[in-house]
Amino acid sequence: MSTERATLFTSRDKSPCRAIPRNESDSKILSECVLSRGIIKGRLTKLSQYIDKISDQPLSSQNRIDLKLRIQGATGLFSEFCDLQTQIEKMVIDSNIDAQLSYREMFEDKYYCALSLAEHILESTERPGKRKSNTPYDPRQIVLAKIDQKDRPQVNGNKARLEKEVFLFN
């Protein structure tokens, strides 16, 4: 084993997300699963970096297609991660399960955040008339916009109360 590879294993062994096996027979399999999980996380990090890079610029049609393909590929990435993480969680000692569940949650958060940003970028570039907005989504605006002003029923003559009721029941 090269010195560089030995150093790599040593630094990974000190990781806070290191998995501790239930028994010695699981040790080698567990180490391979943790290594594979790290590779998958690295691929997700590269996807996130790509999405961040393109989010600040207008997308060409080729970049839009590229982003769609990367989103499709990310579903396989998530599936691979879930399979590996489940294997790891089955093999670790009980006192280490919380760390593993936290790792799963961190990966899922990063995955969903990356994909939602990618979908948002695609959606905003596929609808040329739609303006980009950094304001939070407010469903009341959409619901009330669909009701024509003259067709809005009055509730005890109070328009504000109507808006509240429309929002609550939709």
C-alpha contacts under 8 A as a table, 3 or more apart, distances in Angstrom:
res1	aa1	res2	aa2	distance
1	M	5	R	6.50
1	M	6	A	6.54
2	S	5	R	5.27
2	S	6	A	6.19
3	T	6	A	5.02
3	T	7	T	6.11
4	E	7	T	5.14
4	E	8	L	6.22
5	R	8	L	4.90
5	R	9	F	6.33
6	A	9	F	5.24
6	A	10	T	6.21
7	T	10	T	4.97
7	T	11	S	6.17
8	L	11	S	5.31
8	L	12	R	6.21
9	F	12	R	5.08
9	F	13	D	6.00
10	T	13	D	5.11
10	T	14	K	6.74
11	S	14	K	5.38
11	S	15	S	6.84
12	R	15	S	5.15
12	R	18	R	7.27
13	D	18	R	6.25
14	K	18	R	6.99
15	S	18	R	5.20
16	P	99	A	7.98
17	C	99	A	6.26
17	C	100	Q	6.79
17	C	103	Y	6.95
18	R	34	V	7.59
19	A	30	L	7.25
19	A	31	S	7.82
19	A	34	V	7.26
19	A	88	I	7.31
19	A	92	V	6.09
19	A	96	N	6.85
19	A	100	Q	7.40
20	I	27	S	7.92
20	I	92	V	5.24
20	I	93	I	6.10
20	I	96	N	6.54
21	P	24	E	6.91
21	P	26	D	6.00
21	P	27	S	5.59
21	P	30	L	6.78
21	P	91	M	5.60
21	P	92	V	4.41
21	P	93	I	5.77
22	R	26	D	7.00
22	R	91	M	5.80
22	R	92	V	5.19
22	R	93	I	4.68
23	N	26	D	5.71
23	N	27	S	6.81
24	E	27	S	5.09
24	E	28	K	7.96
25	S	28	K	7.05
25	S	29	I	7.94
26	D	29	I	5.37
26	D	30	L	5.77
26	D	91	M	6.63
27	S	30	L	5.11
27	S	31	S	6.13
28	K	31	S	5.12
28	K	32	E	6.35
29	I	32	E	5.18
29	I	33	C	6.21
30	L	33	C	5.03
30	L	34	V	6.14
30	L	88	I	6.23
30	L	91	M	6.99
31	S	34	V	5.17
31	S	35	L	6.16
32	E	35	L	5.05
32	E	36	S	6.14
33	C	36	S	5.05
33	C	37	R	6.01
33	C	84	L	6.08
33	C	85	Q	7.87
33	C	87	Q	7.62
33	C	88	I	6.65
34	V	37	R	4.96
34	V	38	G	6.22
34	V	84	L	7.97
34	V	88	I	7.32
35	L	38	G	5.15
35	L	39	I	6.48
36	S	39	I	5.06
36	S	40	I	6.35
36	S	84	L	7.70
37	R	40	I	5.09
37	R	41	K	6.18
37	R	81	F	6.32
37	R	84	L	6.52
37	R	85	Q	7.25
38	G	41	K	5.01
38	G	42	G	6.12
39	I	42	G	4.98
39	I	43	R	6.35
40	I	43	R	5.03
40	I	44	L	6.34
40	I	77	L	6.72
40	I	80	E	7.70
40	I	81	F	6.55
41	K	44	L	5.02
41	K	45	T	6.17
41	K	107	F	7.29
42	G	45	T	4.96
42	G	46	K	6.28
43	R	46	K	5.10
43	R	47	L	6.30
43	R	77	L	7.99
44	L	47	L	5.00
44	L	48	S	6.16
44	L	74	A	7.77
44	L	77	L	7.62
44	L	111	Y	6.93
45	T	48	S	5.04
45	T	49	Q	6.14
46	K	49	Q	5.06
46	K	50	Y	6.20
47	L	50	Y	5.10
47	L	51	I	6.22
47	L	70	R	7.62
47	L	114	A	7.58
48	S	51	I	5.10
48	S	52	D	6.11
48	S	114	A	5.51
49	Q	52	D	5.08
49	Q	53	K	6.09
50	Y	53	K	5.04
50	Y	54	I	6.34
51	I	54	I	5.34
51	I	55	S	5.95
51	I	67	L	7.99
51	I	114	A	7.08
51	I	117	L	7.44
51	I	118	A	6.23
52	D	55	S	5.20
52	D	56	D	7.37
53	K	56	D	6.58
53	K	57	Q	7.95
54	I	57	Q	5.58
54	I	58	P	7.67
54	I	59	L	7.30
55	S	58	P	7.85
55	S	121	I	6.57
58	P	125	T	7.80
59	L	62	Q	7.85
59	L	63	N	5.64
59	L	64	R	5.99
59	L	125	T	7.04
60	S	63	N	5.13
60	S	64	R	6.22
61	S	64	R	5.04
61	S	65	I	6.31
62	Q	65	I	5.17
62	Q	66	D	6.11
63	N	66	D	4.84
63	N	67	L	6.04
64	R	67	L	5.11
64	R	68	K	6.29
64	R	122	L	6.70
65	I	68	K	5.09
65	I	69	L	6.27
66	D	69	L	5.18
66	D	70	R	6.22
67	L	70	R	5.03
67	L	71	I	6.20
67	L	118	A	7.20
67	L	122	L	7.83
68	K	71	I	5.14
68	K	72	Q	6.35
68	K	122	L	7.88
69	L	72	Q	5.06
69	L	73	G	6.20
70	R	73	G	4.97
70	R	74	A	6.11
71	I	74	A	5.06
71	I	75	T	6.92
71	I	115	L	6.72
71	I	118	A	7.45
72	Q	75	T	5.70
72	Q	76	G	7.60
73	G	76	G	5.59
73	G	77	L	6.69
74	A	77	L	4.76
74	A	78	F	6.26
75	T	78	F	5.19
75	T	79	S	6.33
76	G	79	S	5.03
76	G	80	E	6.11
77	L	80	E	5.17
77	L	81	F	6.20
78	F	81	F	5.09
78	F	82	C	6.17
78	F	111	Y	7.57
79	S	82	C	5.18
79	S	83	D	6.28
80	E	83	D	5.30
80	E	84	L	6.29
81	F	84	L	5.23
81	F	85	Q	5.88
82	C	85	Q	5.12
82	C	86	T	5.98
83	D	86	T	5.31
83	D	87	Q	6.42
84	L	87	Q	5.12
84	L	88	I	6.23
85	Q	88	I	4.97
85	Q	89	E	6.07
85	Q	100	Q	7.83
85	Q	104	R	7.01
86	T	89	E	5.07
86	T	90	K	6.23
87	Q	90	K	5.20
87	Q	91	M	6.45
88	I	91	M	5.23
88	I	92	V	6.26
88	I	100	Q	7.85
89	E	92	V	5.56
89	E	97	I	6.33
89	E	100	Q	6.43
89	E	101	L	7.79
92	V	96	N	6.21
92	V	97	I	6.52
93	I	96	N	5.49
93	I	97	I	6.69
94	D	97	I	5.31
95	S	98	D	7.06
96	N	99	A	5.54
96	N	100	Q	6.58
97	I	100	Q	5.01
97	I	101	L	6.13
98	D	101	L	5.07
98	D	102	S	6.12
99	A	102	S	5.09
99	A	103	Y	6.21
100	Q	103	Y	4.97
100	Q	104	R	6.28
101	L	104	R	4.99
101	L	105	E	6.21
102	S	105	E	5.03
102	S	106	M	6.12
103	Y	106	M	5.09
103	Y	107	F	6.20
104	R	107	F	5.21
104	R	108	E	6.13
105	E	108	E	5.11
105	E	109	D	6.05
106	M	109	D	5.19
106	M	110	K	6.24
107	F	110	K	5.17
107	F	111	Y	6.02
108	E	111	Y	4.95
108	E	112	Y	6.03
109	D	112	Y	5.36
109	D	113	C	5.98
110	K	113	C	5.15
110	K	114	A	6.10
111	Y	114	A	5.27
111	Y	115	L	6.24
112	Y	115	L	5.14
112	Y	116	S	5.92
113	C	116	S	5.27
113	C	117	L	6.17
114	A	117	L	5.28
114	A	118	A	6.18
115	L	118	A	4.93
115	L	119	E	6.05
116	S	119	E	5.06
116	S	120	H	6.05
117	L	120	H	4.99
117	L	121	I	6.17
118	A	121	I	5.11
118	A	122	L	6.29
119	E	122	L	5.08
119	E	123	E	6.02
120	H	123	E	5.05
120	H	124	S	6.05
121	I	124	S	5.29
121	I	125	T	6.26
122	L	125	T	5.26
122	L	126	E	6.02
123	E	126	E	5.24
123	E	127	R	6.43
124	S	127	R	5.67
124	S	128	P	7.34
124	S	130	K	6.64
124	S	131	R	7.49
124	S	132	K	6.54
125	T	128	P	6.14
127	R	130	K	5.50
128	P	131	R	7.78
138	D	141	Q	5.86
138	D	142	I	7.39
139	P	142	I	5.30
139	P	143	V	6.27
139	P	167	F	7.43
140	R	143	V	5.17
140	R	144	L	5.95
140	R	163	E	7.54
140	R	166	V	7.64
140	R	167	F	5.44
141	Q	144	L	5.34
141	Q	145	A	5.94
142	I	145	A	5.09
142	I	146	K	6.38
143	V	146	K	5.35
143	V	147	I	6.88
143	V	166	V	7.37
143	V	167	F	7.31
143	V	170	N	7.76
144	L	147	I	5.30
144	L	148	D	7.99
144	L	163	E	7.17
144	L	166	V	7.60
145	A	148	D	6.99
147	I	151	D	6.73
147	I	152	R	6.32
148	D	151	D	5.26
148	D	152	R	6.40
149	Q	152	R	5.54
153	P	162	L	7.88
154	Q	157	G	5.01
154	Q	158	N	6.24
154	Q	159	K	6.24
154	Q	162	L	6.86
155	V	158	N	5.52
155	V	159	K	6.90
155	V	161	R	6.94
155	V	162	L	5.94
158	N	161	R	5.53
158	N	162	L	6.62
159	K	162	L	5.03
159	K	163	E	6.47
160	A	163	E	5.20
160	A	164	K	6.43
161	R	164	K	5.07
161	R	165	E	6.21
162	L	165	E	5.07
162	L	166	V	6.02
163	E	166	V	5.12
163	E	167	F	6.16
164	K	167	F	5.21
164	K	168	L	6.20
165	E	168	L	5.07
165	E	169	F	6.18
166	V	169	F	5.49
166	V	170	N	6.22
167	F	170	N	5.57
